Amino acid sequence: MIRKVPTVALLIGALAIAGQAQAGHGNDAAVFGAIVGTAIVGSALINANRPVYVAPQPVYYQPAPVYYAPPPPVYYQPAPVYVQQPIYYRPAPVYYGPPRGYYGPPRGYYGRHYGRW
């Protein structure tokens, strides 16, 4: 906003100098005022969107410390370690007899009335 103050002051000054146009004679002052006013307004419009570059703030670093104090003596108990022994499975025994739950041949194997008393 502050950087536009000179442009506005020049615009007001040009309009004050230009004066009022007269109908009968002497249009030179009006033409001169219009040209100067147009130049000032044009420069204000052209320079309105000019980017502004601001230098970044300087960064100051704290100097590195010369001496590092040792950490206080503290005992940290280590975490317990649990080792689980592997589980071994022995294979199932081999069974060489008839299947479990077997009580003889199916009905009718030896004849029609076998197994009925």
Biopython code that builds the backbone (N, CA, C, O; Angstrom):
import numpy as np
from Bio.PDB.StructureBuilder import StructureBuilder

atoms = [
    (1, "MET", "N", (0.835, -1.189, 0.000)),
    (1, "MET", "CA", (0.000, 0.000, 0.000)),
    (1, "MET", "C", (0.874, 1.243, 0.000)),
    (1, "MET", "O", (0.567, 2.207, -0.702)),
    (2, "ILE", "N", (1.944, 1.244, 0.763)),
    (2, "ILE", "CA", (2.800, 2.429, 0.869)),
    (2, "ILE", "C", (3.536, 2.681, -0.444)),
    (2, "ILE", "O", (3.795, 3.836, -0.782)),
    (3, "ARG", "N", (3.872, 1.655, -1.175)),
    (3, "ARG", "CA", (4.605, 1.866, -2.422)),
    (3, "ARG", "C", (3.722, 2.444, -3.524)),
    (3, "ARG", "O", (4.250, 2.863, -4.555)),
    (4, "LYS", "N", (2.411, 2.484, -3.352)),
    (4, "LYS", "CA", (1.506, 3.065, -4.347)),
    (4, "LYS", "C", (1.235, 4.549, -4.088)),
    (4, "LYS", "O", (0.609, 5.214, -4.913)),
    (5, "VAL", "N", (1.695, 5.067, -2.963)),
    (5, "VAL", "CA", (1.441, 6.475, -2.615)),
    (5, "VAL", "C", (2.046, 7.427, -3.651)),
    (5, "VAL", "O", (1.352, 8.359, -4.057)),
    (6, "PRO", "N", (3.297, 7.255, -4.107)),
    (6, "PRO", "CA", (3.829, 8.188, -5.115)),
    (6, "PRO", "C", (3.039, 8.157, -6.430)),
    (6, "PRO", "O", (2.865, 9.193, -7.071)),
    (7, "THR", "N", (2.575, 7.007, -6.820)),
    (7, "THR", "CA", (1.798, 6.910, -8.059)),
    (7, "THR", "C", (0.486, 7.669, -7.931)),
    (7, "THR", "O", (0.083, 8.373, -8.857)),
    (8, "VAL", "N", (-0.174, 7.533, -6.808)),
    (8, "VAL", "CA", (-1.440, 8.241, -6.595)),
    (8, "VAL", "C", (-1.197, 9.749, -6.524)),
    (8, "VAL", "O", (-2.006, 10.524, -7.034)),
    (9, "ALA", "N", (-0.093, 10.177, -5.898)),
    (9, "ALA", "CA", (0.219, 11.609, -5.804)),
    (9, "ALA", "C", (0.471, 12.195, -7.193)),
    (9, "ALA", "O", (0.024, 13.302, -7.489)),
    (10, "LEU", "N", (1.181, 11.461, -8.039)),
    (10, "LEU", "CA", (1.414, 11.947, -9.403)),
    (10, "LEU", "C", (0.114, 12.019, -10.200)),
    (10, "LEU", "O", (-0.072, 12.940, -10.995)),
    (11, "LEU", "N", (-0.768, 11.077, -9.999)),
    (11, "LEU", "CA", (-2.052, 11.088, -10.694)),
    (11, "LEU", "C", (-2.879, 12.313, -10.284)),
    (11, "LEU", "O", (-3.466, 12.984, -11.133)),
    (12, "ILE", "N", (-2.919, 12.594, -8.997)),
    (12, "ILE", "CA", (-3.690, 13.765, -8.522)),
    (12, "ILE", "C", (-3.064, 15.059, -9.031)),
    (12, "ILE", "O", (-3.777, 15.990, -9.405)),
    (13, "GLY", "N", (-1.727, 15.119, -9.046)),
    (13, "GLY", "CA", (-1.048, 16.317, -9.556)),
    (13, "GLY", "C", (-1.312, 16.533, -11.038)),
    (13, "GLY", "O", (-1.510, 17.668, -11.471)),
    (14, "ALA", "N", (-1.317, 15.471, -11.810)),
    (14, "ALA", "CA", (-1.568, 15.604, -13.244)),
    (14, "ALA", "C", (-2.990, 16.064, -13.508)),
    (14, "ALA", "O", (-3.228, 16.866, -14.411)),
    (15, "LEU", "N", (-3.932, 15.566, -12.730)),
    (15, "LEU", "CA", (-5.318, 15.998, -12.922)),
    (15, "LEU", "C", (-5.509, 17.460, -12.516)),
    (15, "LEU", "O", (-6.330, 18.164, -13.105)),
    (16, "ALA", "N", (-4.758, 17.918, -11.514)),
    (16, "ALA", "CA", (-4.878, 19.316, -11.086)),
    (16, "ALA", "C", (-4.282, 20.263, -12.125)),
    (16, "ALA", "O", (-4.816, 21.349, -12.353)),
    (17, "ILE", "N", (-3.186, 19.862, -12.752)),
    (17, "ILE", "CA", (-2.541, 20.712, -13.761)),
    (17, "ILE", "C", (-3.365, 20.765, -15.046)),
    (17, "ILE", "O", (-3.391, 21.789, -15.729)),
    (18, "ALA", "N", (-4.034, 19.664, -15.374)),
    (18, "ALA", "CA", (-4.746, 19.580, -16.646)),
    (18, "ALA", "C", (-5.815, 20.667, -16.764)),
    (18, "ALA", "O", (-5.995, 21.208, -17.856)),
    (19, "GLY", "N", (-6.498, 20.996, -15.740)),
    (19, "GLY", "CA", (-7.511, 22.048, -15.787)),
    (19, "GLY", "C", (-8.738, 21.616, -16.570)),
    (19, "GLY", "O", (-8.852, 20.468, -17.000)),
    (20, "GLN", "N", (-9.662, 22.570, -16.746)),
    (20, "GLN", "CA", (-10.912, 22.277, -17.432)),
    (20, "GLN", "C", (-10.770, 22.632, -18.910)),
    (20, "GLN", "O", (-10.178, 23.660, -19.242)),
    (21, "ALA", "N", (-11.295, 21.813, -19.785)),
    (21, "ALA", "CA", (-11.220, 22.060, -21.224)),
    (21, "ALA", "C", (-12.181, 23.192, -21.598)),
    (21, "ALA", "O", (-13.304, 23.270, -21.098)),
    (22, "GLN", "N", (-11.712, 24.056, -22.483)),
    (22, "GLN", "CA", (-12.555, 25.170, -22.921)),
    (22, "GLN", "C", (-13.139, 24.833, -24.289)),
    (22, "GLN", "O", (-12.486, 24.183, -25.106)),
    (23, "ALA", "N", (-14.380, 25.280, -24.536)),
    (23, "ALA", "CA", (-15.115, 24.885, -25.724)),
    (23, "ALA", "C", (-14.642, 25.598, -26.989)),
    (23, "ALA", "O", (-14.669, 24.987, -28.058)),
    (24, "GLY", "N", (-14.222, 26.822, -26.926)),
    (24, "GLY", "CA", (-13.962, 27.563, -28.144)),
    (24, "GLY", "C", (-12.562, 27.462, -28.665)),
    (24, "GLY", "O", (-12.372, 27.350, -29.876)),
    (25, "HIS", "N", (-11.593, 27.497, -27.828)),
    (25, "HIS", "CA", (-10.227, 27.559, -28.310)),
    (25, "HIS", "C", (-9.267, 27.067, -27.228)),
    (25, "HIS", "O", (-9.623, 27.003, -26.052)),
    (26, "GLY", "N", (-8.088, 26.731, -27.625)),
    (26, "GLY", "CA", (-7.044, 26.313, -26.690)),
    (26, "GLY", "C", (-7.248, 24.903, -26.139)),
    (26, "GLY", "O", (-7.333, 24.730, -24.923)),
    (27, "ASN", "N", (-7.329, 23.906, -26.996)),
    (27, "ASN", "CA", (-7.496, 22.520, -26.547)),
    (27, "ASN", "C", (-6.152, 21.853, -26.254)),
    (27, "ASN", "O", (-6.110, 20.670, -25.917)),
    (28, "ASP", "N", (-5.062, 22.597, -26.377)),
    (28, "ASP", "CA", (-3.734, 22.012, -26.176)),
    (28, "ASP", "C", (-3.529, 21.540, -24.731)),
    (28, "ASP", "O", (-2.938, 20.482, -24.515)),
    (29, "ALA", "N", (-3.989, 22.278, -23.772)),
    (29, "ALA", "CA", (-3.805, 21.910, -22.358)),
    (29, "ALA", "C", (-4.600, 20.650, -22.020)),
    (29, "ALA", "O", (-4.131, 19.810, -21.253)),
    (30, "ALA", "N", (-5.784, 20.516, -22.578)),
    (30, "ALA", "CA", (-6.605, 19.336, -22.304)),
    (30, "ALA", "C", (-5.968, 18.089, -22.907)),
    (30, "ALA", "O", (-5.967, 17.027, -22.284)),
    (31, "VAL", "N", (-5.432, 18.214, -24.108)),
    (31, "VAL", "CA", (-4.780, 17.080, -24.753)),
    (31, "VAL", "C", (-3.527, 16.690, -23.968)),
    (31, "VAL", "O", (-3.274, 15.505, -23.747)),
    (32, "PHE", "N", (-2.747, 17.684, -23.549)),
    (32, "PHE", "CA", (-1.544, 17.408, -22.760)),
    (32, "PHE", "C", (-1.900, 16.741, -21.425)),
    (32, "PHE", "O", (-1.225, 15.804, -20.999)),
    (33, "GLY", "N", (-2.941, 17.218, -20.781)),
    (33, "GLY", "CA", (-3.369, 16.628, -19.504)),
    (33, "GLY", "C", (-3.856, 15.193, -19.678)),
    (33, "GLY", "O", (-3.591, 14.337, -18.834)),
    (34, "ALA", "N", (-4.565, 14.932, -20.770)),
    (34, "ALA", "CA", (-5.049, 13.579, -21.020)),
    (34, "ALA", "C", (-3.888, 12.625, -21.272)),
    (34, "ALA", "O", (-3.902, 11.487, -20.803)),
    (35, "ILE", "N", (-2.889, 13.085, -22.007)),
    (35, "ILE", "CA", (-1.729, 12.233, -22.295)),
    (35, "ILE", "C", (-0.945, 11.932, -21.016)),
    (35, "ILE", "O", (-0.560, 10.787, -20.776)),
    (36, "VAL", "N", (-0.713, 12.946, -20.208)),
    (36, "VAL", "CA", (0.038, 12.741, -18.956)),
    (36, "VAL", "C", (-0.754, 11.851, -18.001)),
    (36, "VAL", "O", (-0.190, 10.956, -17.372)),
    (37, "GLY", "N", (-2.049, 12.094, -17.895)),
    (37, "GLY", "CA", (-2.887, 11.271, -17.009)),
    (37, "GLY", "C", (-2.923, 9.817, -17.453)),
    (37, "GLY", "O", (-2.870, 8.905, -16.627)),
    (38, "THR", "N", (-3.013, 9.605, -18.764)),
    (38, "THR", "CA", (-3.021, 8.241, -19.289)),
    (38, "THR", "C", (-1.692, 7.546, -19.010)),
    (38, "THR", "O", (-1.672, 6.365, -18.665)),
    (39, "ALA", "N", (-0.602, 8.256, -19.152)),
    (39, "ALA", "CA", (0.715, 7.670, -18.877)),
    (39, "ALA", "C", (0.843, 7.281, -17.404)),
    (39, "ALA", "O", (1.374, 6.217, -17.085)),
    (40, "ILE", "N", (0.364, 8.127, -16.525)),
    (40, "ILE", "CA", (0.479, 7.836, -15.086)),
    (40, "ILE", "C", (-0.417, 6.663, -14.697)),
    (40, "ILE", "O", (0.011, 5.769, -13.967)),
    (41, "VAL", "N", (-1.659, 6.666, -15.182)),
    (41, "VAL", "CA", (-2.571, 5.565, -14.855)),
    (41, "VAL", "C", (-2.066, 4.261, -15.463)),
    (41, "VAL", "O", (-2.156, 3.210, -14.829)),
    (42, "GLY", "N", (-1.540, 4.316, -16.672)),
    (42, "GLY", "CA", (-1.001, 3.108, -17.308)),
    (42, "GLY", "C", (0.180, 2.537, -16.539)),
    (42, "GLY", "O", (0.277, 1.323, -16.355)),
    (43, "SER", "N", (1.079, 3.408, -16.089)),
    (43, "SER", "CA", (2.222, 2.901, -15.316)),
    (43, "SER", "C", (1.762, 2.326, -13.982)),
    (43, "SER", "O", (2.346, 1.359, -13.494)),
    (44, "ALA", "N", (0.729, 2.903, -13.389)),
    (44, "ALA", "CA", (0.211, 2.358, -12.124)),
    (44, "ALA", "C", (-0.403, 0.975, -12.337)),
    (44, "ALA", "O", (-0.246, 0.088, -11.499)),
    (45, "LEU", "N", (-1.098, 0.794, -13.453)),
    (45, "LEU", "CA", (-1.709, -0.508, -13.718)),
    (45, "LEU", "C", (-0.669, -1.565, -14.081)),
    (45, "LEU", "O", (-0.791, -2.726, -13.690)),
    (46, "ILE", "N", (0.349, -1.159, -14.827)),
    (46, "ILE", "CA", (1.375, -2.117, -15.224)),
    (46, "ILE", "C", (2.179, -2.590, -14.015)),
    (46, "ILE", "O", (2.501, -3.773, -13.908)),
    (47, "ASN", "N", (2.500, -1.684, -13.118)),
    (47, "ASN", "CA", (3.334, -2.030, -11.965)),
    (47, "ASN", "C", (2.532, -2.560, -10.779)),
    (47, "ASN", "O", (3.111, -2.825, -9.726)),
    (48, "ALA", "N", (1.232, -2.720, -10.919)),
    (48, "ALA", "CA", (0.414, -3.145, -9.777)),
    (48, "ALA", "C", (0.684, -4.593, -9.393)),
    (48, "ALA", "O", (0.660, -4.911, -8.204)),
    (49, "ASN", "N", (0.938, -5.481, -10.344)),
    (49, "ASN", "CA", (1.091, -6.910, -10.049)),
    (49, "ASN", "C", (2.550, -7.354, -10.063)),
    (49, "ASN", "O", (2.836, -8.532, -10.278)),
    (50, "ARG", "N", (3.447, -6.449, -9.842)),
    (50, "ARG", "CA", (4.860, -6.790, -9.838)),
    (50, "ARG", "C", (5.180, -7.630, -8.604)),
    (50, "ARG", "O", (4.780, -7.263, -7.499)),
    (51, "PRO", "N", (5.898, -8.760, -8.763)),
    (51, "PRO", "CA", (6.203, -9.590, -7.587)),
    (51, "PRO", "C", (7.200, -8.896, -6.664)),
    (51, "PRO", "O", (8.082, -8.165, -7.114)),
    (52, "VAL", "N", (7.043, -9.133, -5.404)),
    (52, "VAL", "CA", (7.915, -8.539, -4.397)),
    (52, "VAL", "C", (8.769, -9.654, -3.814)),
    (52, "VAL", "O", (8.251, -10.670, -3.350)),
    (53, "TYR", "N", (10.053, -9.458, -3.841)),
    (53, "TYR", "CA", (10.978, -10.445, -3.306)),
    (53, "TYR", "C", (11.509, -9.940, -1.973)),
    (53, "TYR", "O", (12.034, -8.831, -1.871)),
    (54, "VAL", "N", (11.363, -10.772, -0.966)),
    (54, "VAL", "CA", (11.814, -10.412, 0.372)),
    (54, "VAL", "C", (12.944, -11.354, 0.742)),
    (54, "VAL", "O", (12.830, -12.571, 0.593)),
    (55, "ALA", "N", (14.026, -10.782, 1.221)),
    (55, "ALA", "CA", (15.162, -11.607, 1.627)),
    (55, "ALA", "C", (14.793, -12.389, 2.880)),
    (55, "ALA", "O", (14.173, -11.839, 3.790)),
    (56, "PRO", "N", (15.167, -13.668, 2.940)),
    (56, "PRO", "CA", (14.836, -14.445, 4.141)),
    (56, "PRO", "C", (15.639, -13.972, 5.348)),
    (56, "PRO", "O", (16.707, -13.374, 5.213)),
    (57, "GLN", "N", (15.109, -14.248, 6.504)),
    (57, "GLN", "CA", (15.782, -13.875, 7.744)),
    (57, "GLN", "C", (17.080, -14.677, 7.876)),
    (57, "GLN", "O", (17.117, -15.847, 7.497)),
    (58, "PRO", "N", (18.134, -14.071, 8.403)),
    (58, "PRO", "CA", (19.363, -14.847, 8.602)),
    (58, "PRO", "C", (19.160, -15.880, 9.709)),
    (58, "PRO", "O", (18.435, -15.652, 10.677)),
    (59, "VAL", "N", (19.813, -17.001, 9.537)),
    (59, "VAL", "CA", (19.694, -18.089, 10.506)),
    (59, "VAL", "C", (21.004, -18.180, 11.275)),
    (59, "VAL", "O", (22.080, -18.302, 10.690)),
    (60, "TYR", "N", (20.893, -18.118, 12.561)),
    (60, "TYR", "CA", (22.068, -18.203, 13.419)),
    (60, "TYR", "C", (22.077, -19.561, 14.101)),
    (60, "TYR", "O", (21.079, -19.980, 14.687)),
    (61, "TYR", "N", (23.203, -20.236, 14.020)),
    (61, "TYR", "CA", (23.349, -21.539, 14.648)),
    (61, "TYR", "C", (24.138, -21.394, 15.942)),
    (61, "TYR", "O", (25.096, -20.626, 16.030)),
    (62, "GLN", "N", (23.717, -22.135, 16.915)),
    (62, "GLN", "CA", (24.428, -22.143, 18.177)),
    (62, "GLN", "C", (25.708, -22.952, 17.992)),
    (62, "GLN", "O", (25.683, -23.996, 17.340)),
    (63, "PRO", "N", (26.819, -22.493, 18.550)),
    (63, "PRO", "CA", (28.053, -23.259, 18.368)),
    (63, "PRO", "C", (27.946, -24.628, 19.034)),
    (63, "PRO", "O", (27.234, -24.808, 20.023)),
    (64, "ALA", "N", (28.660, -25.567, 18.472)),
    (64, "ALA", "CA", (28.618, -26.931, 18.998)),
    (64, "ALA", "C", (29.266, -26.969, 20.377)),
    (64, "ALA", "O", (30.256, -26.276, 20.610)),
    (65, "PRO", "N", (28.723, -27.769, 21.293)),
    (65, "PRO", "CA", (29.337, -27.842, 22.619)),
    (65, "PRO", "C", (30.712, -28.514, 22.538)),
    (65, "PRO", "O", (30.942, -29.413, 21.729)),
    (66, "VAL", "N", (31.601, -28.054, 23.389)),
    (66, "VAL", "CA", (32.965, -28.551, 23.366)),
    (66, "VAL", "C", (33.066, -29.867, 24.126)),
    (66, "VAL", "O", (33.844, -30.741, 23.745)),
    (67, "TYR", "N", (32.293, -30.017, 25.189)),
    (67, "TYR", "CA", (32.411, -31.190, 26.050)),
    (67, "TYR", "C", (31.045, -31.819, 26.220)),
    (67, "TYR", "O", (30.053, -31.140, 26.482)),
    (68, "TYR", "N", (31.015, -33.119, 26.066)),
    (68, "TYR", "CA", (29.793, -33.861, 26.321)),
    (68, "TYR", "C", (29.962, -34.604, 27.639)),
    (68, "TYR", "O", (30.898, -35.387, 27.802)),
    (69, "ALA", "N", (29.073, -34.360, 28.559)),
    (69, "ALA", "CA", (29.139, -35.042, 29.847)),
    (69, "ALA", "C", (28.691, -36.484, 29.676)),
    (69, "ALA", "O", (27.769, -36.759, 28.908)),
    (70, "PRO", "N", (29.334, -37.411, 30.387)),
    (70, "PRO", "CA", (28.899, -38.804, 30.274)),
    (70, "PRO", "C", (27.525, -38.971, 30.907)),
    (70, "PRO", "O", (27.168, -38.234, 31.826)),
    (71, "PRO", "N", (26.773, -39.915, 30.429)),
    (71, "PRO", "CA", (25.442, -40.109, 31.010)),
    (71, "PRO", "C", (25.565, -40.614, 32.443)),
    (71, "PRO", "O", (26.562, -41.249, 32.785)),
    (72, "PRO", "N", (24.586, -40.348, 33.275)),
    (72, "PRO", "CA", (24.662, -40.810, 34.662)),
    (72, "PRO", "C", (24.648, -42.335, 34.712)),
    (72, "PRO", "O", (24.014, -42.984, 33.879)),
    (73, "PRO", "N", (25.351, -42.902, 35.694)),
    (73, "PRO", "CA", (25.394, -44.367, 35.773)),
    (73, "PRO", "C", (24.041, -44.928, 36.192)),
    (73, "PRO", "O", (23.546, -44.657, 37.286)),
    (74, "VAL", "N", (23.477, -45.690, 35.326)),
    (74, "VAL", "CA", (22.179, -46.303, 35.589)),
    (74, "VAL", "C", (22.272, -47.754, 35.149)),
    (74, "VAL", "O", (22.835, -48.059, 34.098)),
    (75, "TYR", "N", (21.718, -48.643, 35.956)),
    (75, "TYR", "CA", (21.714, -50.058, 35.603)),
    (75, "TYR", "C", (20.389, -50.386, 34.950)),
    (75, "TYR", "O", (19.322, -50.166, 35.523)),
    (76, "TYR", "N", (20.473, -50.904, 33.764)),
    (76, "TYR", "CA", (19.284, -51.357, 33.069)),
    (76, "TYR", "C", (19.283, -52.879, 33.096)),
    (76, "TYR", "O", (20.193, -53.517, 32.567)),
    (77, "GLN", "N", (18.268, -53.450, 33.707)),
    (77, "GLN", "CA", (18.179, -54.900, 33.761)),
    (77, "GLN", "C", (17.783, -55.406, 32.378)),
    (77, "GLN", "O", (16.801, -54.944, 31.798)),
    (78, "PRO", "N", (18.545, -56.349, 31.858)),
    (78, "PRO", "CA", (18.198, -56.840, 30.521)),
    (78, "PRO", "C", (16.874, -57.595, 30.552)),
    (78, "PRO", "O", (16.480, -58.154, 31.575)),
    (79, "ALA", "N", (16.224, -57.595, 29.452)),
    (79, "ALA", "CA", (14.946, -58.290, 29.346)),
    (79, "ALA", "C", (15.185, -59.790, 29.431)),
    (79, "ALA", "O", (16.176, -60.285, 28.893)),
    (80, "PRO", "N", (14.294, -60.525, 30.099)),
    (80, "PRO", "CA", (14.494, -61.974, 30.207)),
    (80, "PRO", "C", (14.340, -62.646, 28.845)),
    (80, "PRO", "O", (13.537, -62.236, 28.007)),
    (81, "VAL", "N", (15.130, -63.682, 28.661)),
    (81, "VAL", "CA", (15.108, -64.429, 27.408)),
    (81, "VAL", "C", (14.498, -65.792, 27.695)),
    (81, "VAL", "O", (14.995, -66.537, 28.539)),
    (82, "TYR", "N", (13.438, -66.110, 27.005)),
    (82, "TYR", "CA", (12.767, -67.390, 27.181)),
    (82, "TYR", "C", (13.061, -68.261, 25.969)),
    (82, "TYR", "O", (12.821, -67.865, 24.828)),
    (83, "VAL", "N", (13.590, -69.467, 26.239)),
    (83, "VAL", "CA", (13.900, -70.404, 25.166)),
    (83, "VAL", "C", (12.988, -71.599, 25.349)),
    (83, "VAL", "O", (13.032, -72.258, 26.388)),
    (84, "GLN", "N", (12.183, -71.881, 24.381)),
    (84, "GLN", "CA", (11.262, -73.007, 24.455)),
    (84, "GLN", "C", (11.867, -74.173, 23.683)),
    (84, "GLN", "O", (12.285, -74.039, 22.533)),
    (85, "GLN", "N", (11.897, -75.312, 24.351)),
    (85, "GLN", "CA", (12.460, -76.488, 23.714)),
    (85, "GLN", "C", (11.530, -76.951, 22.593)),
    (85, "GLN", "O", (10.310, -76.834, 22.710)),
    (86, "PRO", "N", (12.093, -77.468, 21.528)),
    (86, "PRO", "CA", (11.235, -77.956, 20.445)),
    (86, "PRO", "C", (10.443, -79.183, 20.904)),
    (86, "PRO", "O", (10.932, -79.974, 21.710)),
    (87, "ILE", "N", (9.263, -79.333, 20.406)),
    (87, "ILE", "CA", (8.392, -80.446, 20.758)),
    (87, "ILE", "C", (8.513, -81.500, 19.666)),
    (87, "ILE", "O", (8.292, -81.234, 18.485)),
    (88, "TYR", "N", (8.872, -82.706, 20.099)),
    (88, "TYR", "CA", (9.022, -83.796, 19.152)),
    (88, "TYR", "C", (7.831, -84.738, 19.292)),
    (88, "TYR", "O", (7.444, -85.078, 20.410)),
    (89, "TYR", "N", (7.261, -85.151, 18.207)),
    (89, "TYR", "CA", (6.148, -86.090, 18.199)),
    (89, "TYR", "C", (6.643, -87.412, 17.628)),
    (89, "TYR", "O", (7.295, -87.455, 16.585)),
    (90, "ARG", "N", (6.315, -88.489, 18.338)),
    (90, "ARG", "CA", (6.680, -89.783, 17.782)),
    (90, "ARG", "C", (5.551, -90.230, 16.869)),
    (90, "ARG", "O", (4.392, -89.893, 17.111)),
    (91, "PRO", "N", (5.864, -90.965, 15.849)),
    (91, "PRO", "CA", (4.810, -91.390, 14.927)),
    (91, "PRO", "C", (3.867, -92.378, 15.611)),
    (91, "PRO", "O", (4.256, -93.073, 16.549)),
    (92, "ALA", "N", (2.656, -92.431, 15.144)),
    (92, "ALA", "CA", (1.661, -93.352, 15.705)),
    (92, "ALA", "C", (2.095, -94.788, 15.435)),
    (92, "ALA", "O", (2.705, -95.066, 14.402)),
    (93, "PRO", "N", (1.785, -95.708, 16.357)),
    (93, "PRO", "CA", (2.196, -97.099, 16.129)),
    (93, "PRO", "C", (1.456, -97.693, 14.931)),
    (93, "PRO", "O", (0.312, -97.345, 14.639)),
    (94, "VAL", "N", (2.136, -98.577, 14.272)),
    (94, "VAL", "CA", (1.552, -99.231, 13.102)),
    (94, "VAL", "C", (0.667, -100.368, 13.605)),
    (94, "VAL", "O", (1.124, -101.217, 14.371)),
    (95, "TYR", "N", (-0.570, -100.391, 13.188)),
    (95, "TYR", "CA", (-1.542, -101.390, 13.645)),
    (95, "TYR", "C", (-1.797, -102.350, 12.503)),
    (95, "TYR", "O", (-2.206, -101.934, 11.419)),
    (96, "TYR", "N", (-1.558, -103.643, 12.738)),
    (96, "TYR", "CA", (-1.672, -104.634, 11.684)),
    (96, "TYR", "C", (-2.923, -105.497, 11.801)),
    (96, "TYR", "O", (-2.977, -106.552, 11.170)),
    (97, "GLY", "N", (-3.907, -105.113, 12.558)),
    (97, "GLY", "CA", (-5.117, -105.900, 12.719)),
    (97, "GLY", "C", (-6.263, -105.297, 11.934)),
    (97, "GLY", "O", (-6.072, -104.392, 11.121)),
    (98, "PRO", "N", (-7.449, -105.807, 12.184)),
    (98, "PRO", "CA", (-8.615, -105.225, 11.512)),
    (98, "PRO", "C", (-8.848, -103.798, 12.011)),
    (98, "PRO", "O", (-8.365, -103.435, 13.084)),
    (99, "PRO", "N", (-9.564, -103.005, 11.265)),
    (99, "PRO", "CA", (-9.793, -101.627, 11.706)),
    (99, "PRO", "C", (-10.578, -101.585, 13.009)),
    (99, "PRO", "O", (-11.324, -102.513, 13.321)),
    (100, "ARG", "N", (-10.412, -100.534, 13.751)),
    (100, "ARG", "CA", (-11.074, -100.403, 15.034)),
    (100, "ARG", "C", (-12.584, -100.351, 14.815)),
    (100, "ARG", "O", (-13.068, -99.729, 13.870)),
    (101, "GLY", "N", (-13.307, -101.010, 15.699)),
    (101, "GLY", "CA", (-14.750, -101.053, 15.572)),
    (101, "GLY", "C", (-15.230, -102.165, 14.665)),
    (101, "GLY", "O", (-16.417, -102.224, 14.343)),
    (102, "TYR", "N", (-14.350, -103.037, 14.250)),
    (102, "TYR", "CA", (-14.715, -104.127, 13.350)),
    (102, "TYR", "C", (-15.049, -105.348, 14.191)),
    (102, "TYR", "O", (-14.233, -105.785, 15.002)),
    (103, "TYR", "N", (-16.223, -105.893, 14.009)),
    (103, "TYR", "CA", (-16.653, -107.050, 14.802)),
    (103, "TYR", "C", (-17.018, -108.236, 13.921)),
    (103, "TYR", "O", (-17.807, -109.080, 14.346)),
    (104, "GLY", "N", (-16.518, -108.324, 12.805)),
    (104, "GLY", "CA", (-16.793, -109.473, 11.959)),
    (104, "GLY", "C", (-17.247, -109.043, 10.582)),
    (104, "GLY", "O", (-17.314, -107.852, 10.275)),
    (105, "PRO", "N", (-17.563, -110.041, 9.745)),
    (105, "PRO", "CA", (-17.981, -109.725, 8.383)),
    (105, "PRO", "C", (-19.349, -109.065, 8.382)),
    (105, "PRO", "O", (-20.089, -109.183, 9.359)),
    (106, "PRO", "N", (-19.696, -108.377, 7.313)),
    (106, "PRO", "CA", (-21.003, -107.744, 7.249)),
    (106, "PRO", "C", (-22.118, -108.779, 7.219)),
    (106, "PRO", "O", (-21.868, -109.951, 6.937)),
    (107, "ARG", "N", (-23.318, -108.369, 7.501)),
    (107, "ARG", "CA", (-24.467, -109.280, 7.543)),
    (107, "ARG", "C", (-24.684, -109.918, 6.177)),
    (107, "ARG", "O", (-24.605, -109.258, 5.140)),
    (108, "GLY", "N", (-24.949, -111.161, 6.203)),
    (108, "GLY", "CA", (-25.214, -111.878, 4.971)),
    (108, "GLY", "C", (-23.978, -112.364, 4.270)),
    (108, "GLY", "O", (-24.077, -112.915, 3.174)),
    (109, "TYR", "N", (-22.802, -112.181, 4.863)),
    (109, "TYR", "CA", (-21.576, -112.596, 4.194)),
    (109, "TYR", "C", (-21.477, -114.123, 4.132)),
    (109, "TYR", "O", (-21.078, -114.664, 3.101)),
    (110, "TYR", "N", (-21.834, -114.834, 5.220)),
    (110, "TYR", "CA", (-21.770, -116.292, 5.248)),
    (110, "TYR", "C", (-23.111, -116.942, 4.945)),
    (110, "TYR", "O", (-23.200, -118.170, 4.920)),
    (111, "GLY", "N", (-24.094, -116.202, 4.729)),
    (111, "GLY", "CA", (-25.412, -116.770, 4.470)),
    (111, "GLY", "C", (-26.470, -115.845, 5.037)),
    (111, "GLY", "O", (-26.208, -114.812, 5.653)),
    (112, "ARG", "N", (-27.696, -116.301, 4.776)),
    (112, "ARG", "CA", (-28.789, -115.418, 5.122)),
    (112, "ARG", "C", (-29.024, -115.326, 6.620)),
    (112, "ARG", "O", (-29.366, -114.250, 7.111)),
    (113, "HIS", "N", (-28.857, -116.384, 7.346)),
    (113, "HIS", "CA", (-29.197, -116.378, 8.764)),
    (113, "HIS", "C", (-27.981, -116.416, 9.657)),
    (113, "HIS", "O", (-28.127, -116.698, 10.847)),
    (114, "TYR", "N", (-26.811, -116.154, 9.166)),
    (114, "TYR", "CA", (-25.608, -116.205, 9.978)),
    (114, "TYR", "C", (-25.584, -115.005, 10.912)),
    (114, "TYR", "O", (-25.851, -113.884, 10.479)),
    (115, "GLY", "N", (-25.272, -115.216, 12.171)),
    (115, "GLY", "CA", (-25.154, -114.164, 13.152)),
    (115, "GLY", "C", (-26.429, -113.852, 13.878)),
    (115, "GLY", "O", (-26.410, -113.039, 14.802)),
    (116, "ARG", "N", (-27.562, -114.466, 13.504)),
    (116, "ARG", "CA", (-28.817, -114.233, 14.213)),
    (116, "ARG", "C", (-29.139, -115.479, 15.015)),
    (116, "ARG", "O", (-29.062, -116.570, 14.451)),
    (117, "TRP", "N", (-29.474, -115.402, 16.209)),
    (117, "TRP", "CA", (-29.712, -116.571, 17.062)),
    (117, "TRP", "C", (-31.127, -116.852, 17.170)),
    (117, "TRP", "O", (-31.517, -117.802, 17.849)),
]
sb = StructureBuilder()
sb.init_structure("model")
sb.init_model(0)
sb.init_chain("A")
sb.init_seg("    ")
for serial, (resi, resn, name, xyz) in enumerate(atoms, 1):
    if name == "N":
        sb.init_residue(resn, " ", resi, " ")
    sb.init_atom(name, np.array(xyz, "f"), 0.0, 1.0, " ", f" {name:<3s}", serial, name[0])
structure = sb.get_structure()
